[in-house]
Amino acid sequence: MTGAQTSEDFSYDVVTLGEFEAGGGREAQVRQYIRKKYRDDLAGLAVLNPAALAGLFRGELVAGRPYASIKWVMRVIPFRPLEIFLLFDQDPEFGTDIRIFFARKSLAVPGEDAFVFAWDYVALLARYGRGTFSLNNPGPGPEWRPFQEFAAKDLGPLQDVTLGAREEILEKVTPEVVEVALRRMDCGIFAQTADFWEAVWPVLGDLSFRLRYGSGGAEMSFDSHGARKYVPEFLMSFAWLYINGLLRECRQVDDSLPKLSRYF
């Protein structure tokens, strides 16, 4: 659905995942999960309070429906320029569906990152739909828990994959560049001491992520509530996405940083 195809009631200029670079196969993969693996789970969203659900995604419900069968539209803005629309569709003939669109400006984000965000959000919606998670939203917990302290030992490689070659940039980037990059993301809080710098992001309504970097390298931590609620694979997926977003902006601020790909 392009901007020209949207109805008067849904005036956002949006694109599909398929319009990102190499997005066709990724969109088909997400559609398969929605229509096959998660379809029954997603049907459970019909009885949930959509406003409460949006709060848990750190999103908002927006007006307008591109189709008569759309029950609600949730807009989530993880960080600039990414803007995602999740549409809950209950068609009498075709059943339950989740339609995913992106604001056109989101095309500046790598297709892989857009795909992972879509994948994660659909999987989370399915868990709420089947009742694995309640709509209770206490917000992030009061304490930080480093990933390596609560994750099973055999999940340690997840942290290595999340950082990987990104540590090459992290060890060279200055705190001043990180601070500006966070402002460019329009999301996150920067802090610095004599020993380290850190960035803290509100990832979901009840999940925060902290990246701290000092002489001992990188430390990834999650708030105490989110660390209990979400499985490590989810946590590391979101960590990967937010670190990617940070490093992209760091490269925009300081183009002398190592270039790991066309995006970093």
C-alpha positions as a printed Julia matrix, in Angstrom:
264×3 Matrix{Float64}:
   0.0     0.0    0.0
   1.53    3.3   -1.06
   0.52    6.78  -0.1
  -1.54    7.09  -3.28
  -3.5     3.97  -2.35
  -4.4     4.88   1.21
  -7.94    5.95   1.96
  -8.96    9.42   3.11
  -9.32    8.01   6.6
  -5.74    6.71   6.67
  -3.61    9.56   5.4
  -0.13    8.24   6.26
   2.45    7.78   3.49
   3.47    4.18   4.07
   5.35    1.34   2.41
   5.49   -2.4    2.96
   8.46   -4.45   4.1
   8.74   -5.67   0.53
   9.75   -2.17  -0.58
  12.93   -2.24   1.5
  16.11   -3.52  -0.1
  15.86   -7.33  -0.4
  12.51   -7.04   1.33
  10.39   -9.35  -0.81
  11.53  -12.6    0.75
  11.49  -11.12   4.23
   7.94   -9.9    3.84
   6.85  -13.35   2.65
   8.48  -14.86   5.73
   6.64  -12.53   8.11
   3.36  -13.13   6.27
   3.81  -16.9    6.64
   4.3   -16.55  10.37
   1.22  -14.36  10.69
  -1.08  -16.53   8.57
   0.14  -19.94   9.72
   2.17  -20.09  12.92
   0.5   -17.25  14.87
  -2.97  -16.93  13.34
  -4.89  -18.55  16.21
  -2.85  -16.65  18.8
  -3.41  -13.31  17.07
  -7.18  -13.91  17.07
  -7.04  -13.5   20.84
  -6.2    -9.82  20.41
  -9.88   -9.18  19.64
 -10.82   -9.32  23.33
  -7.91   -7.21  24.59
  -7.92   -3.49  25.34
  -5.97   -2.02  22.4
  -4.98    1.12  24.31
  -3.4    -0.96  27.06
  -1.66   -3.08  24.45
  -0.29    0.02  22.72
   1.14    1.22  26.01
   3.06   -2.03  26.4
   4.58   -1.5   22.95
   5.44    2.11  23.74
   3.1     2.98  20.9
  -0.16    4.78  20.3
  -3.47    4.1   18.61
  -4.07    6.34  15.61
  -7.24    7.3   13.82
  -8.12    6.07  10.36
  -8.71    2.66   8.82
  -7.5     1.75   5.33
 -10.01   -1.14   5.23
 -13.39   -1.58   6.89
 -12.22   -4.81   8.55
  -9.36   -3.1   10.44
 -10.22   -2.95  14.14
  -7.32   -0.78  15.29
  -4.07    0.77  14.09
  -1.06    1.0   16.4
   1.87    3.25  15.54
   5.24    2.48  17.13
   8.28    4.74  16.75
  11.28    2.91  18.22
  13.71    5.64  17.15
  14.09    8.1   14.31
  13.53    7.61  11.38
  11.77    4.25  11.92
   7.99    4.38  12.21
   5.92    1.19  12.16
   2.16    0.7   11.78
   0.57   -2.51  13.09
  -2.99   -3.02  11.82
  -5.27   -5.59  13.44
  -7.53   -6.99  10.74
 -10.53   -9.24  11.33
 -12.14   -9.98   8.0
 -15.33  -12.11   8.08
 -14.15  -14.08   5.07
 -10.38  -14.29   5.55
 -10.1   -14.26   9.35
  -7.53  -12.64  11.61
  -4.5   -10.87  10.2
  -1.84   -8.36  11.18
  -0.88   -5.9    8.47
   2.48   -4.19   8.85
   3.45   -0.94   7.18
   6.28    1.54   7.59
   6.35    5.3    7.16
   8.16    5.98   3.88
  10.99    7.74   5.71
  11.77    4.39   7.35
  13.35    3.23   4.09
  16.57    4.87   5.36
  16.82    1.93   7.81
  18.35   -1.35   6.55
  15.77   -3.86   5.4
  17.13   -6.48   7.79
  16.5    -4.23  10.78
  12.96   -3.4    9.62
  12.35   -7.13   9.2
  13.57   -7.98  12.71
  11.42   -5.26  14.26
   8.37   -6.59  12.39
   9.18  -10.16  13.39
   9.65   -9.27  17.06
   6.47   -7.19  17.25
   4.36   -9.92  15.65
   5.78  -12.53  18.03
   4.99  -10.26  20.99
   1.43   -9.63  19.77
   0.95  -13.4   19.5
   2.05  -13.88  23.1
  -0.45  -11.29  24.3
  -3.15  -12.82  22.1
  -2.75  -16.32  23.54
  -2.5   -15.02  27.12
   1.18  -15.74  27.78
   1.52  -12.08  28.83
  -1.1   -10.03  30.66
  -1.89   -6.38  29.97
  -0.55   -5.38  33.37
   2.07   -2.7   32.78
   4.18   -1.9   35.84
   6.82   -0.2   33.72
  10.53   -1.07  33.76
  11.98   -2.5   36.98
  14.03   -0.35  39.37
  17.33   -2.23  39.0
  19.68   -3.14  36.14
  20.62   -6.73  35.47
  23.59   -7.45  33.18
  22.67  -10.05  30.58
  25.47  -12.44  31.49
  24.24  -12.55  35.1
  20.74  -13.89  34.4
  21.0   -15.67  31.05
  21.83  -19.36  30.95
  25.49  -20.08  30.26
  24.72  -21.71  26.93
  23.16  -18.42  25.78
  26.4   -16.52  26.21
  27.13  -16.63  22.46
  23.99  -14.54  21.9
  25.78  -11.57  23.39
  28.81  -12.18  21.18
  26.61  -12.27  18.08
  24.8    -9.09  19.14
  28.05   -7.17  19.47
  30.33   -8.96  17.02
  32.27   -6.6   14.79
  30.32   -3.67  16.28
  32.83   -3.61  19.11
  35.36   -2.31  16.58
  33.3     0.88  16.35
  32.39    1.01  20.03
  36.02    1.02  21.11
  36.78    3.98  18.82
  33.68    6.14  19.17
  33.94    9.06  21.6
  31.34    9.84  24.26
  30.69   13.18  22.55
  29.75   11.4   19.31
  27.5     8.95  21.18
  25.68   11.82  22.86
  24.98   13.53  19.53
  23.98   10.21  17.94
  21.38    9.62  20.65
  19.91   13.05  20.01
  19.71   12.18  16.32
  17.85    8.97  17.2
  15.4    11.07  19.21
  15.36    8.27  21.75
  17.57    7.34  24.67
  19.4     8.98  27.56
  23.15    9.54  27.61
  25.35    9.57  30.72
  29.09    9.63  31.27
  31.5     9.13  34.17
  35.27    9.03  34.36
  35.13    5.27  33.74
  32.45    4.73  31.11
  29.68    6.15  28.95
  26.21    4.67  28.74
  23.06    4.88  26.65
  19.66    3.88  28.03
  16.69    3.25  25.75
  13.0     2.68  26.61
  12.42   -0.3   24.3
   8.88   -1.3   25.32
   6.44    0.03  27.89
   7.91   -2.36  30.46
  11.42   -2.93  29.09
  14.52   -0.74  29.1
  17.97   -1.54  27.71
  21.3    -0.09  28.8
  24.52   -0.23  26.82
  27.55    0.74  28.89
  31.06    1.0   27.48
  34.3     1.47  29.41
  37.82    0.12  29.71
  36.45   -3.4   30.24
  34.48   -3.32  27.0
  30.73   -3.38  26.48
  28.11   -4.39  29.05
  24.48   -4.93  28.08
  21.88   -4.75  30.84
  18.1    -4.83  31.08
  15.74   -3.56  33.74
  14.85   -6.09  36.4
  11.21   -6.45  35.29
  11.96   -6.83  31.59
  14.77   -9.28  32.32
  12.26  -11.55  34.08
   9.41  -11.19  31.6
  11.11  -11.56  28.22
  13.17  -14.5   27.01
  16.87  -13.84  26.3
  16.4   -14.21  22.54
  13.94  -11.31  22.55
  16.22   -9.2   24.71
  19.23   -9.74  22.49
  17.2    -9.09  19.37
  16.15   -5.69  20.65
  19.69   -4.98  21.89
  21.03   -5.73  18.39
  18.49   -3.37  16.83
  19.2    -0.46  19.16
  22.97   -0.85  18.94
  22.65   -0.89  15.16
  20.61    2.31  15.29
  23.17    3.98  17.53
  26.15    3.03  15.38
  24.44    4.19  12.19
  24.0     7.61  13.74
  27.54    7.61  15.11
  28.82    7.08  11.56
  26.7    10.02  10.42
  28.3    12.22  13.07
  31.87   10.95  12.58
  32.59    9.42   9.19
  36.15    8.52  10.24
  34.77    5.6   12.27
  35.36    2.09  10.85
  32.87    1.21   8.12
  31.55   -2.31   8.61
  28.92   -2.2    5.86
  27.09    0.31   3.7
  25.03    1.19   6.79
  27.74    1.23   9.47
